[in-house]
Amino acid sequence: MEYGKIIAVTGLPGLYELVSSKSDGAIVRSLDDKSTRFVSSRVHNFSHLESIEIYTVRDNVNLADIFQAMQGSSEKLPDGKDNNALKKYFEKVYPDLDFERVYASDMKKMVKWLGILDANNVEIKLRELTEEPAEEAVAEAQKPEPVAEEPAKAPAKKAATKAAAKKEKPAEEKAEAAEKPKKKAAPKAKKEEADEEPAKKKAAPAKKAKK
């Protein structure tokens, strides 16, 4: 069991192994009774043990450092109900603790949690954070950025050419349209001749009627 997967859940006693995360909570397994359950993030908050820090008279230290000091000490774990015994124990095991800001309830939790971790054979070890190599980061930063000016000019010229072509086409079409009606003027003349011929033919019967 990995130390990085161990969490504390507000409102629930003991420690839990994070089985899987969901958008509205998480599925956790109790280190005490091994039961698995879903815990809603709307009701509870989750704290990874490896992300918890403890106040000291100097800089804050990770909770794992306190646990490792407790495991390496020959002092017997105190009774969690006795606040004086708790303070005396930590004064010997980790004297740099800031006892004005680290309360008896905090010390009680640390003693209880270490007992649960030891019972489950959890190796208290922080996961190594994977970082991008410095050389790759520098090389990435030194890459020349693509120049966007030349590609931007080419489309602009094409667009101008297309616009000019669109403007010229209507002018040519108008010129052709103006010429077409002139060619069609001949059929109109024929139509007028066709109208005149029936009139002449009808005039002949009128002369015969006078005889």
TABELVEN-V247782 format. One record per residue. N is the residue number from 1. RES is the residue in one small letter. PHI is phi in radians with two decimals (* if undefined). OMEGA is omega in whole degrees, 0 to 359 (999 if undefined). NEAR is the number of other ideal C-beta (glycine too) atoms within 10 Angstrom. Layout:
n:N res:RES phi:PHI omega:OMEGA near:NEAR
n:N res:RES phi:PHI omega:OMEGA near:NEAR
This chain:
n:1 res:m phi:* omega:184 near:13
n:2 res:e phi:-1.49 omega:178 near:12
n:3 res:y phi:-1.11 omega:181 near:17
n:4 res:g phi:-1.16 omega:180 near:14
n:5 res:k phi:-1.72 omega:182 near:17
n:6 res:i phi:-1.51 omega:181 near:23
n:7 res:i phi:-2.30 omega:171 near:19
n:8 res:a phi:-1.92 omega:182 near:17
n:9 res:v phi:-2.07 omega:180 near:20
n:10 res:t phi:-1.11 omega:179 near:10
n:11 res:g phi:1.51 omega:179 near:8
n:12 res:l phi:-2.17 omega:182 near:14
n:13 res:p phi:-1.35 omega:175 near:10
n:14 res:g phi:1.38 omega:180 near:13
n:15 res:l phi:-2.14 omega:184 near:21
n:16 res:y phi:-2.40 omega:173 near:24
n:17 res:e phi:-1.68 omega:180 near:18
n:18 res:l phi:-1.37 omega:181 near:18
n:19 res:v phi:-1.46 omega:178 near:13
n:20 res:s phi:-2.78 omega:180 near:8
n:21 res:s phi:-1.79 omega:176 near:12
n:22 res:k phi:-2.28 omega:183 near:11
n:23 res:s phi:-1.15 omega:182 near:5
n:24 res:d phi:-1.98 omega:180 near:10
n:25 res:g phi:2.82 omega:182 near:16
n:26 res:a phi:-2.74 omega:173 near:19
n:27 res:i phi:-1.73 omega:185 near:15
n:28 res:v phi:-2.21 omega:178 near:25
n:29 res:r phi:-2.12 omega:182 near:15
n:30 res:s phi:-1.23 omega:177 near:17
n:31 res:l phi:-1.38 omega:180 near:18
n:32 res:d phi:-1.49 omega:184 near:12
n:33 res:d phi:-1.91 omega:177 near:7
n:34 res:k phi:1.13 omega:179 near:9
n:35 res:s phi:-1.37 omega:180 near:9
n:36 res:t phi:-1.93 omega:182 near:11
n:37 res:r phi:-2.67 omega:175 near:14
n:38 res:f phi:-1.68 omega:180 near:12
n:39 res:v phi:-2.11 omega:182 near:22
n:40 res:s phi:-1.37 omega:178 near:10
n:41 res:s phi:-1.33 omega:177 near:13
n:42 res:r phi:-1.32 omega:183 near:7
n:43 res:v phi:-1.84 omega:186 near:11
n:44 res:h phi:-2.14 omega:173 near:14
n:45 res:n phi:-1.95 omega:182 near:11
n:46 res:f phi:-1.98 omega:178 near:17
n:47 res:s phi:-2.31 omega:174 near:13
n:48 res:h phi:-1.24 omega:181 near:15
n:49 res:l phi:-1.03 omega:183 near:21
n:50 res:e phi:-1.24 omega:180 near:18
n:51 res:s phi:-1.77 omega:182 near:12
n:52 res:i phi:-1.50 omega:177 near:17
n:53 res:e phi:-2.03 omega:183 near:13
n:54 res:i phi:-2.09 omega:178 near:20
n:55 res:y phi:-1.21 omega:171 near:16
n:56 res:t phi:-2.31 omega:179 near:18
n:57 res:v phi:-1.26 omega:175 near:11
n:58 res:r phi:-1.93 omega:177 near:8
n:59 res:d phi:-1.40 omega:177 near:8
n:60 res:n phi:-1.11 omega:178 near:11
n:61 res:v phi:-2.12 omega:178 near:16
n:62 res:n phi:-1.26 omega:179 near:15
n:63 res:l phi:-0.99 omega:180 near:22
n:64 res:a phi:-1.06 omega:178 near:17
n:65 res:d phi:-1.12 omega:179 near:17
n:66 res:i phi:-1.17 omega:180 near:24
n:67 res:f phi:-1.06 omega:181 near:19
n:68 res:q phi:-1.14 omega:177 near:15
n:69 res:a phi:-1.18 omega:179 near:16
n:70 res:m phi:-1.17 omega:179 near:19
n:71 res:q phi:-1.18 omega:181 near:12
n:72 res:g phi:-1.45 omega:181 near:8
n:73 res:s phi:-1.56 omega:177 near:14
n:74 res:s phi:-1.53 omega:179 near:6
n:75 res:e phi:-1.19 omega:178 near:11
n:76 res:k phi:-1.35 omega:179 near:8
n:77 res:l phi:-1.08 omega:184 near:17
n:78 res:p phi:-1.38 omega:175 near:19
n:79 res:d phi:-1.29 omega:183 near:12
n:80 res:g phi:-1.13 omega:181 near:17
n:81 res:k phi:-1.49 omega:183 near:9
n:82 res:d phi:-1.77 omega:183 near:13
n:83 res:n phi:-1.10 omega:180 near:15
n:84 res:n phi:-1.14 omega:179 near:9
n:85 res:a phi:-1.14 omega:178 near:17
n:86 res:l phi:-1.08 omega:182 near:22
n:87 res:k phi:-1.13 omega:180 near:16
n:88 res:k phi:-1.08 omega:180 near:13
n:89 res:y phi:-1.08 omega:183 near:21
n:90 res:f phi:-1.27 omega:175 near:25
n:91 res:e phi:-1.13 omega:179 near:12
n:92 res:k phi:-1.52 omega:185 near:11
n:93 res:v phi:-1.36 omega:181 near:19
n:94 res:y phi:-2.51 omega:186 near:20
n:95 res:p phi:-1.17 omega:181 near:11
n:96 res:d phi:-1.38 omega:178 near:15
n:97 res:l phi:-1.00 omega:176 near:22
n:98 res:d phi:-1.52 omega:187 near:12
n:99 res:f phi:-1.25 omega:175 near:16
n:100 res:e phi:-1.40 omega:180 near:8
n:101 res:r phi:-1.95 omega:175 near:11
n:102 res:v phi:-1.70 omega:187 near:18
n:103 res:y phi:-1.49 omega:180 near:12
n:104 res:a phi:-1.06 omega:179 near:17
n:105 res:s phi:-1.13 omega:178 near:10
n:106 res:d phi:-1.20 omega:180 near:18
n:107 res:m phi:-1.14 omega:178 near:23
n:108 res:k phi:-1.10 omega:179 near:17
n:109 res:k phi:-1.10 omega:182 near:16
n:110 res:m phi:-1.10 omega:178 near:24
n:111 res:v phi:-1.15 omega:181 near:18
n:112 res:k phi:-1.17 omega:182 near:15
n:113 res:w phi:-1.14 omega:179 near:20
n:114 res:l phi:-1.10 omega:178 near:19
n:115 res:g phi:-1.08 omega:180 near:12
n:116 res:i phi:-1.20 omega:180 near:17
n:117 res:l phi:-1.13 omega:179 near:20
n:118 res:d phi:-1.14 omega:180 near:14
n:119 res:a phi:-1.15 omega:181 near:10
n:120 res:n phi:-1.77 omega:178 near:14
n:121 res:n phi:0.95 omega:179 near:7
n:122 res:v phi:-1.50 omega:176 near:20
n:123 res:e phi:-1.37 omega:183 near:8
n:124 res:i phi:-1.44 omega:183 near:19
n:125 res:k phi:-2.57 omega:179 near:12
n:126 res:l phi:-1.33 omega:177 near:14
n:127 res:r phi:-1.26 omega:179 near:11
n:128 res:e phi:-1.39 omega:180 near:6
n:129 res:l phi:-1.40 omega:179 near:5
n:130 res:t phi:-1.45 omega:180 near:5
n:131 res:e phi:-2.04 omega:178 near:7
n:132 res:e phi:-1.21 omega:179 near:8
n:133 res:p phi:-0.97 omega:184 near:8
n:134 res:a phi:-1.08 omega:182 near:8
n:135 res:e phi:-1.10 omega:180 near:8
n:136 res:e phi:-1.16 omega:180 near:9
n:137 res:a phi:-1.13 omega:179 near:11
n:138 res:v phi:-1.18 omega:180 near:9
n:139 res:a phi:-1.09 omega:179 near:10
n:140 res:e phi:-1.14 omega:181 near:9
n:141 res:a phi:-1.26 omega:183 near:7
n:142 res:q phi:-1.54 omega:179 near:7
n:143 res:k phi:-1.11 omega:180 near:7
n:144 res:p phi:-1.17 omega:179 near:5
n:145 res:e phi:-1.39 omega:180 near:5
n:146 res:p phi:-1.13 omega:179 near:7
n:147 res:v phi:-1.43 omega:185 near:8
n:148 res:a phi:-1.74 omega:186 near:8
n:149 res:e phi:-1.27 omega:184 near:6
n:150 res:e phi:-1.14 omega:177 near:8
n:151 res:p phi:-1.05 omega:183 near:10
n:152 res:a phi:-1.24 omega:183 near:9
n:153 res:k phi:-1.28 omega:183 near:10
n:154 res:a phi:-1.02 omega:177 near:9
n:155 res:p phi:-1.04 omega:181 near:9
n:156 res:a phi:-1.13 omega:179 near:10
n:157 res:k phi:-1.16 omega:179 near:9
n:158 res:k phi:-1.08 omega:180 near:10
n:159 res:a phi:-1.11 omega:180 near:10
n:160 res:a phi:-1.17 omega:179 near:10
n:161 res:t phi:-1.11 omega:179 near:10
n:162 res:k phi:-1.11 omega:180 near:10
n:163 res:a phi:-1.13 omega:179 near:10
n:164 res:a phi:-1.16 omega:179 near:10
n:165 res:a phi:-1.11 omega:179 near:9
n:166 res:k phi:-1.13 omega:181 near:9
n:167 res:k phi:-1.25 omega:183 near:9
n:168 res:e phi:-1.28 omega:183 near:10
n:169 res:k phi:-1.04 omega:179 near:10
n:170 res:p phi:-1.04 omega:180 near:9
n:171 res:a phi:-1.15 omega:179 near:9
n:172 res:e phi:-1.16 omega:179 near:9
n:173 res:e phi:-1.08 omega:179 near:10
n:174 res:k phi:-1.15 omega:180 near:10
n:175 res:a phi:-1.13 omega:179 near:10
n:176 res:e phi:-1.17 omega:179 near:9
n:177 res:a phi:-1.15 omega:180 near:9
n:178 res:a phi:-1.23 omega:181 near:9
n:179 res:e phi:-1.38 omega:183 near:9
n:180 res:k phi:-1.05 omega:179 near:9
n:181 res:p phi:-1.07 omega:180 near:8
n:182 res:k phi:-1.13 omega:179 near:8
n:183 res:k phi:-1.19 omega:182 near:8
n:184 res:k phi:-1.45 omega:181 near:8
n:185 res:a phi:-1.20 omega:181 near:8
n:186 res:a phi:-1.07 omega:178 near:9
n:187 res:p phi:-0.98 omega:180 near:8
n:188 res:k phi:-1.15 omega:180 near:8
n:189 res:a phi:-1.13 omega:178 near:9
n:190 res:k phi:-1.07 omega:181 near:9
n:191 res:k phi:-1.10 omega:180 near:10
n:192 res:e phi:-1.17 omega:178 near:9
n:193 res:e phi:-1.14 omega:179 near:8
n:194 res:a phi:-1.14 omega:179 near:9
n:195 res:d phi:-1.26 omega:182 near:9
n:196 res:e phi:-1.31 omega:182 near:10
n:197 res:e phi:-1.07 omega:177 near:10
n:198 res:p phi:-1.06 omega:180 near:9
n:199 res:a phi:-1.16 omega:180 near:8
n:200 res:k phi:-1.21 omega:181 near:8
n:201 res:k phi:-1.16 omega:180 near:9
n:202 res:k phi:-1.26 omega:183 near:9
n:203 res:a phi:-1.26 omega:182 near:9
n:204 res:a phi:-1.10 omega:179 near:8
n:205 res:p phi:-1.02 omega:180 near:8
n:206 res:a phi:-1.13 omega:178 near:8
n:207 res:k phi:-1.19 omega:178 near:8
n:208 res:k phi:-1.09 omega:181 near:7
n:209 res:a phi:-1.14 omega:180 near:6
n:210 res:k phi:-1.23 omega:178 near:5
n:211 res:k phi:-1.14 omega:999 near:4
